[in-house]
Amino acid sequence: MTTDAAPAKDAEDAAAANRSAASTVEAAVEAAFEDAAEAVPEPAPHAVLADPTGPAGPAAPATPEGRRLAALLVVGVVLAAFNFRTAVTSVGAILAELREGLGMSETVAGLLTTLPVLAFAGLGALAPRLARRFGPRPLLTGALLVMSVGLVARAWAPNTALFLLFSLLALAAGAIGNVAVPVIVKRYFPHRIGLMTTAYSTTLAVGTAVAAAATAPLDHLLDDWRIALAVWALPALVAIVPWLLWRPGAAAAGVAPIGRLHGVRRSRLAWTMLVAFGAQSAIAYILMGWTTTILASDGMSAAAAGTMLGVLTVVQIPVSVVVPVLTVRWGPRPVFLLLMACYPPAIAGLWLFGGGPATWLWMALFGIGTSVFPLILTLFGLRARTPAGTSALSSFAQSGGYLIAGAGPLAVGWVFGLTGSWSVPFGLVGALAVLLFAAGLYITRERYIEDELAPA
C-alpha cells in the first residue's frame, strides 16, 4: 500500500461504515421521535424504571408541534454528537505536519494528546451547574459556537502556545456534550434510552472516524494542513441550527425539571462508574495515541499503521449501533462480558504479533472491546431514576474518569522512555482491562444512585 493510497482507503472505509450505520441511526431516530412527541412524564423518584425499548405507556396524544419539537431535538443531539471528537482525531491524523509547521517539540506534542482528556475532565465537571443555570439549548448552542471559533482560530495560530489555547475552545462542545447529552436523553426520552443512546454514540463514532480518515486526504488535496483542520468548523456550525429552532419550554410540558442530587461522593456506584469510565477511556486513548508508534517499531510503514488505527475507529461504528439497544434488552451484564472477552486476545495479539498479517484482527477486537464506552453511556441513564441522578452520575464519573484516562498515554510514554520496551506498557493496558472488568461487574448489576443516597 502506498502512502498516497492509504488516506484514500481510510476515507473509503469510513464512508462505507457511515452508510451502513446511517440506516440504523435513522430507525432509532424515527422511533425516538414517536416517544418524545408524546411528552411522557418523568417517572417518580422511586418508581420502577420502564423498559427503555418498550412501549411508552399512556401519554397525551401527539401533536404536529410536538412532533416538530421532537424531530428538532433528536436532530440536534445527533448533529452535536458528530462533532464531539472531530477536534481530537483531526489533529492526530496530521500530527507530523502540524509539528513541523509549528515547530512543536515532542514534549508539547505529548501535552497536545493529553489536552482533550484534561478539557473533558475540567469542563465536564462544570456542565451540570451550567445546565441548571442556562438550560440545554443555550449551553449546547454556546458550546458548539465556541468550538467553531476555536477550530478556525487554532488552525491559523502562529505559535504552539496559541494553538494549545485555541484547542481548549475547540474541545468545548465535546466536554460539555459528554455530560449534557445523557441528561437530555434521560429527561426527554425516558422510555427510549437505548435507542437514543444508539443514535448518539453511533454518530459520535462516525464523527470520530470521519475526522480521522478524511483530514489527511484533505491535507493532501489542498496542500494546506491549516485548512484541513479548520474545515471541521463547518459541521459544528450546522449542528447549531436545530438548537436555535428548538424551544425547550414547549417541549418540556409534563417533564420534570433538572434538579441537583447532593452527596454523590458517598455513592459506591458513582465511584465504581468513575473507575470503569476511566479505565475504558485510558485504554482507548492509549490505543489512539500510541498504536501507530507501536506498529512502526514492529516494522510496519506509517501509512499501513495509520490504516490499522482506522480499522479500530471504523469497527466501533456498527458495534456502537447495537450495544445500547442490546444493553436494555438483554441487560448490561451479558453485553459487557461479550465485549470484555475481546480484550485478552487483542492485547496478547498486538503485543506478540503486532505488525504481522493478523494485525487487522487485533485492532478489530480492540474496536469491539472499547465499545464498552456506549454501554457506560447507556448506564448513566439506567443507573439513575431521575434527570438529576443522571446528571450527577455522568458528571462525577466523566470528570474523574478523564483524569485517569489522561494519565494513561502519559504513563505509557514515560515507561517506554525508561525501558525502551513495549512489554510494560502492554502490561499496563492489561491491568486497566482487569480494573475495568472488576468495576463493570459491579455497575452492570441493577442498582440506582438515588437509592444509595436515600436517608436510612
N, C-alpha and C positions, 0 to 999 in steps of 0.2 A: 504494500500500500504506500503510495507516495504521500509526501507531506501535503501537497495541494488537494489530493483527493480525500484525505481524512476529514477535514472540516465539512466538505460537501456530504460525505457519507453520514457524519453525525447529524447534519441538518435533515437528511432524508429519513434517518431512523426516527428522529424526533417528530417529524411531520407525520409519518405513518402511525406512530403511537398516539399522536394527538387526534388523528382521525378516528382511531378505534375507541379512544376514550370519550370523544365528543358525544356519540350517541348514548352512551351510558349516563353521562352527566346530564344530557338533555332529558332523559327519562326521569332521573332523580329530581331535576328542577321542576318538571311538569307536575310530579306528584306533590312536591312541596308547595307549589302554587295553590293546589286544591286545599291543602291543610291550612296554610297561612290565611287564605281568603276567608276561612270560616271564623277567624278571630277566636280561637279556642282559649278559654281562660286558663291561667296557670294553675297547676294543682295546689291544693292547700299544703302548708308546710310539712305536714306529716301524712300526707296521702300517699298511697302506693303509686309509684311511677308507672304510667301506662306503657305498653309495648310501643316503642317509637316507630316501629314499622307497621303497626296495626292500625285499625280504623281510628279516626279522630274522635269518635264518640259524638254525643249530642252537641250540636252547635247551632248558632244562628245561621240563617240562610246566607249564602254568598251573594254579594252584590257586584255589579261591574266595577264600582270604585274599589271595593275590597280586593278584587282580582288584580286590578291595575297596580295597587299598592303592593300586593304580594309579589307580583312579577318584578316590580322595580327593586324590591328588597332582595329577592333571590339573585337577580342580575347584578345588583350592587355587590353582594357578598362574593359571587363568583369572579367578577371582574377585578375586585380588590385583591382576592386571593392570588390571582395570576401574577400580581406584582410584588408579592411579599418576599420573594427570594431573587428577583432579577438583578437587584443591586449587588448581590453577593456573587452569584455564579457568572455574571458577565465579566467581572474583574478577574476571576480565576481563569477564565478561558483565554485571556490575553495578558496574563501577568508578566510574561517575559518582555513583551513590547512596552508595557506600561512602566516597568522598572527601568528599561533603557531610556524611555522618553523623559522620565522624571529624575533619572539618576538615583533611583531608590536603592538603599542598601538591603542586604539580606535581613538584617535585624528589623528594619522598618517594614519590609515585606511580611515578616512574621507577625508584626503588630497588625498589619492590614488584614491578615487572615483571621486574627482573633477579634478584630473590631466588631464584626457582626454580633457575636455572642455577647460581648460586653454591652452593646447597644440594646440587644433584646432583653438582657437582664435588667439594665437600668431603666429604660423607658417602659418596659413591660410592668415593672413594679408600680409605675405611676398611672398605668392605664385604667385601673378600676376607679381611682379618685377622679381622673379626668372624665371618665364615662358618666359618673354620677353627677358631676358638675355641669357638663356640656351636653350630654346625650350622645348616642351612637352616630347620628348624622353629622353634626359639626366635627366630632372627633375624627372619624374616618375621612371626611372630606378634607379637613385641615392636614391630616397626616399624608394623604395622597398628594396634596398640593405641595407640601414641604418636600416630599420625596421627589417630585418632578423638578423642583428648583435645584435640589441637591444633586440630582443626576446630571443636569446640564452644567451646573457650576463646577462640579468636580472634574468633568471631562475637560474643561479648559483651565483647570487650576495650574498656575505657573510653577508651583513647587510642591514638594511632598507634604509639608505641613498643612497647606490649604486643601490638598487632595484628601487628607485624613479628616479634616474638619468638615468638609462638604460631604464626605462619605457618611458621617453621622446623620446629616439631614436626609441623605438618600435612603438610609435604613429606617427612617421614622415609621413609614407605613407598615413594614414588616413587624417592627417591635410593638406598635400599638395594636395591629390587627391580630397578632398571635393571641392576645388576651381578649380583645373586644369581640371578635367573631364568634368564639364559643358561647359567649354570654348572649349575643344576639340570637344565635340558633336556639339556645335554651329558652329565651324569653318569647320569641315569636313562632317557633316551630317545636313546641314541647313534645309533640307526638310524631315528629319526623326527624329526630336527632340523627338517626343512622343515615337517612337519605341526604340530609343537608350536609352532614359531615363528609359524606362521599363526594358531593359536588364541590365542597370547599377544599378538601385535601387533595382531590384529583386535579383540580385546577391549579392548586399550589404546586403540585408535582410537575404539571405541564409547563407552567411558567418557569420553574427551575430548570427543566430540561431544555426548553426552547432557548433561554438565555445562554445556557452553557454551550448548546450546539450551534447557535446562529451568530454569536458575537464574533468568533474567529473568521467565519466566511465573510461577514460584513466588513471586518477589518481588511481582509484580503481583497475584497471587491472595491472598497472605497480607498484603500491605501491610507487610512487615517484611523488610528485607534481611538482618537477622541470622539469622532462621530459615531463609531461603533458602540461606545459607551453611552453617549448622550441619547441615542435613538430610543432607549428604554424609557425615556420620559414620556413618550407618546402613549403607550398603553396605560401608564399611570394617569395621564390627563383624561383619557377616555373613561377610565374607571370612576372618575369623579361625577360624571353626568347623572347616573341613576340616583346618587346620593343627594344631588341638588334637587332632583324632581320628587324624591320620596318625602312624605310627610308623616313622621312617626306619631304625631298626636292623633291623627285619624286612624292609623294602622293599629294603634295600641289599645283600641277600645276593648275593655274586659281583660286586659293583660296586666299582670302585676308589675309595679314599678321595680326598678333595680335598687335594692337596699344595700346594706352593709352587714356582713357577718363578722362578728368580733371573736377574738381568741383563736384564730386559725393556727397559731403556733402550738396550741395544745393538742392539735389533732394528729394522731398517728397516721391516719390516711393521708393527710396533707404532706407530711414529711416523707412518707413512702412514695407518693406520687412525685415529689421533688426528686428523690433518688432515681426512680425509674426514668423520668423525663431527662434528667441529667446524664445518666449512663447511656441511654439511647442516643441522645444528641452528641455526646462526646465521641461515640463510635462513628456516627455519621460525619462529623466534622474532621475527624482523623482521616477517614477514607477520602473525603473531598480534598483535604489539604495535602495528603502525603501519598496517595495511590500512584500518581504519575512518577514521583521520585522513586518510590519502591520498585516499580516496574522498570524504570530506566536503569536502576542498579542491577536488575536481573537481566539486562541486555536488550530490553525492548526499546524500539525507537520512540521518540517523543510523540510522533503522530499516532502510532499504534497505542501508546499508553493513554493518550487523550481519548481515543476511541473506546478503550476499556472503561474509562471513567464515564463516558457517555452511556455505556451498557448499564451501569449502575443506576443512573438517573432515569433512563428510559424504562427499565423494568419496574421501577417504582410506580409508574403511571397506572398500568392496569391493576396492579395489586392494590393501590390506593382506592380504586373504584369499588372493590369488593370487600375490603377489610371492615369499614364501618358498618355496612349492612349486615355482614355475617356476624359481627360483634353483637348486634342487638337481636339477631335471630337465633344464633346458636348459643349465645352467651360469650363473654370475653375470654374465659379460660381456655376452651379448645382452640380458638383462633390464635391466642397468644402462644400456646405450646407449639402449634404448627409453624409459626413464624420463627420462634426461638430455635427450632430444630435445624434451621438453615445456618446458624452461626458456627457450630463446630466444624463442619466440612469446609465452610467458606474461609475461616481463619486458618485452618491447617493447610488447605489447598493453596491459598495465596502465599503463605509463609514458606511452604516446602517446594511448591511447583509454580510460583509466580513467574510470569514471563514465558511460560510454556504454552502449548496449543490449547490447553484447557482453561486458560486464564479467564476467558469469557464466562465460563461456568461459575468460577469462584465469584466473579463480580455480579453475576445474575443472582446467586444465592445471597450475597450481601444486599442486593437490591430488595429481595424478598424480606430478609431479616430486618432491615432498617425500616420496613413498613410497619413496625410496631408504633411508629410515630402517629399515623392516623388512628390507630387503636387507642392510644393515650388521649388524643384529641376527643374521641368519642366518649371516653370515660370521664372527661371533665363535665360532661352533661349527665352521664348516667350515675355518677357518684355524688350528685347533689340533688336536692329536692326543689331548689329554688334558683332563680337567676342570681341572687346574692351569693348562694353557695357556689355556683359555677364560677362566678367572678372571683371569689376569694381563692378557690382551689386552683383555678387556672393561673391567676397572678402569682400566687405563692410558689406553685410548682415550677412555673416557667422562669420567673426571675431568679430563683435559686438554682434551678436546673441548668440554666445557661451559663452560670458561673462555673459549674462542673464541666460543662461542655467546652468552655473556653480554655480550661486548664488542660484538656486532653491533647490537642495539637501541640501546645507548648511543651508538654511533658514528653511527647514523642520526639520532638526536635532536640530537646535537652539531652534525653537519654541516648539518642542516636549519635549526638555530637560527642558524648563521653565515651561510648563503647565502640562506635563505628560498625555496629551490628544491628540488624533488624530483629534479632531474637527477643530482646527485652521489650521493644515496642509492641511486638505481636503478643507477648505475654501480658502487656497492659491491656490490649484490646480484649484478650480472653478474660482477664479479671473483670473488666467492665461488663462483659456479657454475663458472667456469673452474678454480678451485682444486679444487673437488670433482671435476670431470671428470678432471683430471690425476691426482689421488690414486686415484680409482676405477679408472683403467686399470691401476694397479699392484696394488691389492688384489684385483681380480677375476681375476688370474692365479693358477693353482694353486700355493700355497706354504704352509708351516706355520711357526709361530713357534718350535716346538721345534727344527726343522732349522736355523734361523738362529742359535740359541743353542747348538747342539751343539758339543762340542770338535772342533777340526780334526783 
